[in-house]
Amino acid sequence: MTSQPQAPDLGAIKERQQKAWSSGDYGKVGVTLVIMAENLCEAADLHSGQQVLDVATGNGNAALAAARRFCDVTGIDYVPMLLEEGRERAEAEGLQVDFREGDAENLSFTDASFDVVLSTLGVMFAPNQDRVASELLRVCRPGGGIYLANWMPDGFIGHFFRTIGKHVPPPPLPNSPFRWGTEEGIRELLGDGVAELKAERRSFAFRHRSAQHFVDYFKRFYGPSLKAFEALDAEGKEDLERDIIELIGRFNTSGDETAVVPSDYLEVVAVRS
């Protein structure tokens, strides 16, 4: 008899991911991505007073962008340190955001609680993709909007994760996080829950002093790469660093010693059925 392959333990994978995102300080990377959240809120055409939920808010980029437009905003994440950074940012700007600890796969809100549901580079990493998609749809009122920004698999960050995966294999997920970064994947996930869906390819450029500066910054602050380097011996660390620097060289458009690295993402605009 041949044994059936064992289904991955999504709970254990989520716990491992939470530890990774809690390591380093993703907020130091997150603040460089503010323009993505601002552009997403413009694509959403937010109106003041709307009830907005930012899922997997991190240190609050999209939540704060919505609050700047005088929406009533809640941001949830499962990393307490990042939520505290979000609160500090809101206080510094005099903005009102209700930051709460929460799980994208089990949102603690009643059905149709929000006019708008946002996520920038957040929900795409949750292990149980179908469950997350169901929750986004459930808490959004009919006629409301779901707006997402997700890294694309053929963009720089997609290649970045594949480069890491060659050295430190990722957990055996049923689907790649980058499924969220394709129009086909988004249509599969949201399905009949949306009446309209538009997916547009956009680009964000990482800007660093050099390729080495990018590596050093991500090795220190970005949980997935920090954990990957920690898992390797000295030779393995050198090999991974070399491969990332080579990857940056392929994408770098600066024309000088600095690093300007475009990374494409999918901006999703969907109307709840």
ChimeraX attribute file (.defattr): number of C-alpha atoms within 10 A of each C-alpha:
attribute: neighborCount
match mode: 1-to-1
recipient: residues
	/A:1	3
	/A:2	4
	/A:3	5
	/A:4	6
	/A:5	6
	/A:6	6
	/A:7	9
	/A:8	13
	/A:9	12
	/A:10	16
	/A:11	11
	/A:12	12
	/A:13	18
	/A:14	16
	/A:15	10
	/A:16	13
	/A:17	18
	/A:18	16
	/A:19	16
	/A:20	20
	/A:21	22
	/A:22	19
	/A:23	18
	/A:24	19
	/A:25	20
	/A:26	22
	/A:27	21
	/A:28	15
	/A:29	15
	/A:30	19
	/A:31	12
	/A:32	13
	/A:33	18
	/A:34	16
	/A:35	14
	/A:36	21
	/A:37	23
	/A:38	18
	/A:39	16
	/A:40	23
	/A:41	22
	/A:42	13
	/A:43	14
	/A:44	20
	/A:45	11
	/A:46	21
	/A:47	14
	/A:48	13
	/A:49	13
	/A:50	18
	/A:51	19
	/A:52	26
	/A:53	30
	/A:54	28
	/A:55	29
	/A:56	27
	/A:57	31
	/A:58	30
	/A:59	31
	/A:60	33
	/A:61	26
	/A:62	31
	/A:63	34
	/A:64	28
	/A:65	23
	/A:66	33
	/A:67	23
	/A:68	18
	/A:69	17
	/A:70	16
	/A:71	22
	/A:72	18
	/A:73	26
	/A:74	23
	/A:75	28
	/A:76	25
	/A:77	24
	/A:78	20
	/A:79	23
	/A:80	17
	/A:81	17
	/A:82	23
	/A:83	24
	/A:84	16
	/A:85	17
	/A:86	24
	/A:87	20
	/A:88	15
	/A:89	17
	/A:90	21
	/A:91	12
	/A:92	9
	/A:93	11
	/A:94	11
	/A:95	20
	/A:96	19
	/A:97	23
	/A:98	16
	/A:99	26
	/A:100	17
	/A:101	15
	/A:102	17
	/A:103	17
	/A:104	24
	/A:105	19
	/A:106	12
	/A:107	16
	/A:108	13
	/A:109	12
	/A:110	10
	/A:111	14
	/A:112	17
	/A:113	15
	/A:114	24
	/A:115	21
	/A:116	30
	/A:117	26
	/A:118	28
	/A:119	26
	/A:120	28
	/A:121	23
	/A:122	20
	/A:123	27
	/A:124	23
	/A:125	18
	/A:126	21
	/A:127	25
	/A:128	20
	/A:129	22
	/A:130	13
	/A:131	14
	/A:132	22
	/A:133	21
	/A:134	16
	/A:135	18
	/A:136	29
	/A:137	23
	/A:138	19
	/A:139	21
	/A:140	26
	/A:141	19
	/A:142	17
	/A:143	16
	/A:144	20
	/A:145	27
	/A:146	26
	/A:147	23
	/A:148	31
	/A:149	27
	/A:150	26
	/A:151	28
	/A:152	25
	/A:153	23
	/A:154	15
	/A:155	17
	/A:156	25
	/A:157	18
	/A:158	18
	/A:159	17
	/A:160	18
	/A:161	18
	/A:162	15
	/A:163	17
	/A:164	19
	/A:165	14
	/A:166	11
	/A:167	17
	/A:168	18
	/A:169	12
	/A:170	15
	/A:171	16
	/A:172	13
	/A:173	16
	/A:174	12
	/A:175	12
	/A:176	15
	/A:177	23
	/A:178	20
	/A:179	20
	/A:180	29
	/A:181	28
	/A:182	22
	/A:183	19
	/A:184	11
	/A:185	15
	/A:186	21
	/A:187	17
	/A:188	14
	/A:189	18
	/A:190	20
	/A:191	15
	/A:192	11
	/A:193	18
	/A:194	18
	/A:195	13
	/A:196	13
	/A:197	18
	/A:198	14
	/A:199	20
	/A:200	13
	/A:201	16
	/A:202	17
	/A:203	18
	/A:204	16
	/A:205	16
	/A:206	16
	/A:207	17
	/A:208	17
	/A:209	12
	/A:210	18
	/A:211	23
	/A:212	17
	/A:213	15
	/A:214	21
	/A:215	20
	/A:216	14
	/A:217	16
	/A:218	19
	/A:219	19
	/A:220	18
	/A:221	20
	/A:222	23
	/A:223	21
	/A:224	21
	/A:225	22
	/A:226	21
	/A:227	18
	/A:228	20
	/A:229	21
	/A:230	12
	/A:231	13
	/A:232	15
	/A:233	10
	/A:234	10
	/A:235	9
	/A:236	16
	/A:237	16
	/A:238	12
	/A:239	13
	/A:240	22
	/A:241	20
	/A:242	14
	/A:243	17
	/A:244	20
	/A:245	16
	/A:246	13
	/A:247	17
	/A:248	23
	/A:249	15
	/A:250	11
	/A:251	15
	/A:252	22
	/A:253	14
	/A:254	14
	/A:255	8
	/A:256	10
	/A:257	11
	/A:258	17
	/A:259	23
	/A:260	23
	/A:261	24
	/A:262	19
	/A:263	21
	/A:264	21
	/A:265	30
	/A:266	25
	/A:267	26
	/A:268	25
	/A:269	19
	/A:270	25
	/A:271	20
	/A:272	23
	/A:273	16
